[in-house]
């Protein structure tokens, strides 16, 4: 059980429901890193947009290089990626 209150997918309405629906369409599930932001759906929306820009937007780094950097940083921080 998480320590941070979260709104369930079934209880979501409005912008939060739209964000959950988009996550389900995009990944087939709502990842914990996304769900933890359920109390602030605007922050969730903006965080996902920021991530998409960093990982898929124009960059001198390839997508593979960006994924490798994210994986190494997560490993060094003892986080699951």
C-alpha positions in Angstrom: 0.0 0.0 0.0 1.4 3.4 -0.9 2.0 6.0 1.8 1.0 8.8 -0.5 -2.8 9.1 -1.1 -3.7 8.3 -4.7 -7.0 8.5 -6.6 -7.9 5.2 -8.1 -8.4 4.8 -11.9 -12.0 3.9 -11.3 -12.6 7.1 -9.2 -10.9 9.5 -11.6 -13.0 12.2 -13.3 -12.2 15.2 -15.6 -8.6 15.9 -16.4 -7.4 13.1 -14.2 -9.5 10.6 -16.0 -8.3 11.9 -19.4 -4.7 11.5 -18.2 -5.3 8.0 -16.9 -7.0 7.1 -20.2 -4.1 8.5 -22.2 -1.6 6.5 -20.0 -3.6 3.3 -20.6 -3.6 4.0 -24.4 0.1 4.8 -24.4 1.4 2.0 -22.2 -1.4 -0.4 -21.5 -1.2 0.5 -17.8 -0.8 3.5 -15.4 2.8 3.3 -14.1 3.4 4.1 -10.4 5.4 7.2 -11.3 2.3 8.6 -13.1 -0.3 7.4 -10.5 1.5 9.0 -7.6 0.6 12.4 -9.2 -3.1 11.6 -9.2 -3.8 14.3 -6.6 -2.5 17.0 -9.0 -3.6 16.1 -12.6 -2.2 19.3 -14.0 1.2 18.5 -12.7 0.8 14.9 -14.1 -0.1 16.3 -17.5 2.8 18.8 -17.5 5.3 16.1 -16.2 4.3 13.7 -19.0 4.6 16.5 -21.6 8.0 17.4 -20.2 9.2 13.8 -20.3 7.9 13.4 -23.9 9.9 16.5 -24.9 13.1 15.3 -23.3 12.9 11.8 -24.6 11.2 12.2 -28.0 11.7 15.9 -28.9 14.5 17.4 -31.1 17.9 16.7 -29.5 21.5 16.3 -30.5 21.3 12.9 -28.7 19.6 9.9 -30.3 16.6 8.3 -28.6 18.9 5.3 -27.7 21.4 7.6 -26.1 18.7 9.3 -24.0 17.3 6.0 -22.9 20.9 4.8 -22.0 21.4 8.0 -19.9 18.1 7.5 -18.1 18.9 3.9 -17.3 22.4 4.7 -16.0 21.1 7.5 -13.8 18.3 5.3 -12.4 20.8 2.6 -11.7 23.2 5.0 -9.9 20.2 6.3 -7.9 19.1 2.7 -7.0 15.8 3.3 -8.8 13.9 0.9 -11.0 13.7 2.2 -14.5 
